[in-house]
Amino acid sequence: MVLRPLRKLAPSPEAVELYDDWLAEIGERLEDPACDRNDLCVEVLRGLLYPQLDPGVEESRLPAMTRVALQNLDPRCVTLEPEYYDEIDEARYYPRKPLIWLWQMFDRSPLGGNIHLGVLFRRVLAPYVLRRVGRNFKCFHFVEVSFGYNLRVGDNVVVHRNVLLDDRGGIKIGNRVSISDHASIFSHTHSIDDIVDVKNIETVLDDNVRITYGATVLAGVHVGVQGMVGAKALATKDVQPYHVNVGIPAKPARVKSIAPPEYRRRD
Ligand SMILES: CC(C)(COP(=O)(O)OP(=O)(O)OC[C@H]1O[C@@H](n2cnc3c(N)ncnc32)[C@H](O)[C@@H]1OP(=O)(O)O)[C@@H](O)C(=O)NCCC(=O)NCCS
């Protein structure tokens, strides 16, 4: 066995100072209850995506395409998929929406792939977007949530690229959970007879769970502590603690050697 903990590294000190100052400014603005999050989103995205644009420009004189591009920075001019869901709690969603849009558009900007900056940027937004977020949340780019307000995240959780966290019915993620690239965690499902018959049911990933590359966890599944879902697996049923489930539908393939005796029997 070769242990390869991640290297510790950082960009140049000048860049770190600049990033920290900028993030602190955004953090302070968000702490102010009077902050207009829509305006903040527009301001940040204009700066990131159109830095050469004169702030005093008379927008009505710009070409229509440019005006469309600028409108698209404003969360009030955009609709997102969860807004179409019937059961949306508008009082909880709309304060979050500007920051969900800012998060997504940051990821699509030239800055999105900067791991150092991106992880810190998302850490600033996460407490205002998610229902709960623990310490050291490490979120890579192109992660999407649904409502945000139904997603609880523990300490030291890592979510890799292109992950879908559909918290429509609620997702509870424990401590030290890792979710690999292209995984999807669902918490709603549709009746096979009638697509608008939607069942929302919480999905739970206990402490130390690993959902690996491209795996899907369906609504209502409970992955027990230290449980693992193998690459490209489809977890349709609960995963027992310390079990490694693989395949479609996912079935136990192994029990971790660290499992206490009571979990060694596969079922
Ligand atoms: C599930 C996994 C952890 C099992 O690893 P392992 O303990 O070394 O298990 P093995 O390779 O000995 O496989 C055990 C059995 O499960 C099968 N299996 C392993 N992974 C599988 C998978 N993802 N899907 C379907 N079957 C799988 C093997 O073919 C083998 O079957 P057999 O006993 O019939 O020959 C591993 O295969 C996996 O999927 N890892 C995730 C990799 C990943 O996502 N990496 C991302 C890096 S961030």
The ligand as an SDF file (V2000), in Angstrom:
LIG
                    3D

 48 50  0  0  0  0  0  0  0  0999 V2000
  -15.6530   -0.6850   -6.0290 C   0  0  0  0  0  0  0  0  0  0  0  0
  -14.1300   -0.7120   -5.9500 C   0  0  0  0  0  0  0  0  0  0  0  0
  -13.6870    0.1950   -4.8190 C   0  0  0  0  0  0  0  0  0  0  0  0
  -13.7090   -2.1360   -5.6710 C   0  0  0  0  0  0  0  0  0  0  0  0
  -12.3140   -2.2160   -5.5670 O   0  0  0  0  0  0  0  0  0  0  0  0
  -11.6230   -3.5660   -4.9780 P   0  0  0  0  0  0  0  0  0  0  0  0
  -11.9480   -3.7170   -3.5520 O   0  0  0  0  0  0  0  0  0  0  0  0
  -10.1900   -3.4930   -5.3560 O   0  0  0  0  0  0  0  0  0  0  0  0
  -12.4020   -4.7220   -5.6900 O   0  0  0  0  0  0  0  0  0  0  0  0
  -12.0030   -5.6540   -6.9040 P   0  0  0  0  0  0  0  0  0  0  0  0
  -11.4080   -4.8870   -8.0200 O   0  0  0  0  0  0  0  0  0  0  0  0
  -11.2400   -6.8250   -6.3610 O   0  0  0  0  0  0  0  0  0  0  0  0
  -13.4420   -6.1390   -7.3830 O   0  0  0  0  0  0  0  0  0  0  0  0
  -14.2900   -6.9890   -6.6350 C   0  0  0  0  0  0  0  0  0  0  0  0
  -15.3750   -7.4580   -7.6070 C   0  0  0  0  0  0  0  0  0  0  0  0
  -16.2460   -6.3460   -7.9180 O   0  0  0  0  0  0  0  0  0  0  0  0
  -16.1910   -6.0570   -9.3390 C   0  0  0  0  0  0  0  0  0  0  0  0
  -16.1640   -4.6010   -9.4460 N   0  0  0  0  0  0  0  0  0  0  0  0
  -15.2300   -3.7590   -8.9240 C   0  0  0  0  0  0  0  0  0  0  0  0
  -15.5610   -2.4990   -9.1780 N   0  0  0  0  0  0  0  0  0  0  0  0
  -16.7190   -2.5250   -9.8800 C   0  0  0  0  0  0  0  0  0  0  0  0
  -17.5410   -1.5360  -10.4150 C   0  0  0  0  0  0  0  0  0  0  0  0
  -17.2550   -0.2460  -10.2510 N   0  0  0  0  0  0  0  0  0  0  0  0
  -18.6680   -1.9230  -11.0640 N   0  0  0  0  0  0  0  0  0  0  0  0
  -18.9670   -3.2330  -11.2020 C   0  0  0  0  0  0  0  0  0  0  0  0
  -18.2150   -4.2310  -10.7100 N   0  0  0  0  0  0  0  0  0  0  0  0
  -17.1010   -3.8790  -10.0660 C   0  0  0  0  0  0  0  0  0  0  0  0
  -14.9250   -6.7200   -9.8320 C   0  0  0  0  0  0  0  0  0  0  0  0
  -15.0040   -7.0240  -11.1890 O   0  0  0  0  0  0  0  0  0  0  0  0
  -14.8520   -7.9480   -8.9590 C   0  0  0  0  0  0  0  0  0  0  0  0
  -15.7890   -8.8890   -9.4330 O   0  0  0  0  0  0  0  0  0  0  0  0
  -15.4560  -10.4970   -9.3940 P   0  0  0  0  0  0  0  0  0  0  0  0
  -15.2650  -10.8190   -7.9440 O   0  0  0  0  0  0  0  0  0  0  0  0
  -16.6480  -11.0990  -10.0140 O   0  0  0  0  0  0  0  0  0  0  0  0
  -14.2050  -10.6460  -10.1770 O   0  0  0  0  0  0  0  0  0  0  0  0
  -13.4940   -0.1630   -7.2410 C   0  0  0  0  0  0  0  0  0  0  0  0
  -13.5860   -1.0680   -8.2900 O   0  0  0  0  0  0  0  0  0  0  0  0
  -14.1180    1.1710   -7.6830 C   0  0  0  0  0  0  0  0  0  0  0  0
  -15.1570    1.2410   -8.3310 O   0  0  0  0  0  0  0  0  0  0  0  0
  -13.4130    2.2390   -7.3110 N   0  0  0  0  0  0  0  0  0  0  0  0
  -13.7980    3.5810   -7.6110 C   0  0  0  0  0  0  0  0  0  0  0  0
  -12.7690    4.2180   -8.4980 C   0  0  0  0  0  0  0  0  0  0  0  0
  -13.0470    5.6980   -8.6830 C   0  0  0  0  0  0  0  0  0  0  0  0
  -14.1380    6.1380   -8.7910 O   0  0  0  0  0  0  0  0  0  0  0  0
  -12.0220    6.4450   -8.6890 N   0  0  0  0  0  0  0  0  0  0  0  0
  -12.1860    7.8780   -8.7390 C   0  0  0  0  0  0  0  0  0  0  0  0
  -10.9560    8.4750   -8.2690 C   0  0  0  0  0  0  0  0  0  0  0  0
  -11.3240   10.0270   -7.5270 S   0  0  0  0  0  0  0  0  0  0  0  0
  1  2  1  0
  2  3  1  0
  2  4  1  0
  2 36  1  0
  4  5  1  0
  5  6  1  0
  6  7  2  0
  6  8  1  0
  6  9  1  0
  9 10  1  0
 10 11  2  0
 10 12  1  0
 10 13  1  0
 13 14  1  0
 14 15  1  0
 15 16  1  0
 15 30  1  0
 16 17  1  0
 17 18  1  0
 17 28  1  0
 18 19  1  0
 18 27  1  0
 19 20  2  0
 20 21  1  0
 21 22  1  0
 21 27  2  0
 22 23  1  0
 22 24  2  0
 24 25  1  0
 25 26  2  0
 26 27  1  0
 28 29  1  0
 28 30  1  0
 30 31  1  0
 31 32  1  0
 32 33  2  0
 32 34  1  0
 32 35  1  0
 36 37  1  0
 36 38  1  0
 38 39  2  0
 38 40  1  0
 40 41  1  0
 41 42  1  0
 42 43  1  0
 43 44  2  0
 43 45  1  0
 45 46  1  0
 46 47  1  0
 47 48  1  0
M  END
$$$$
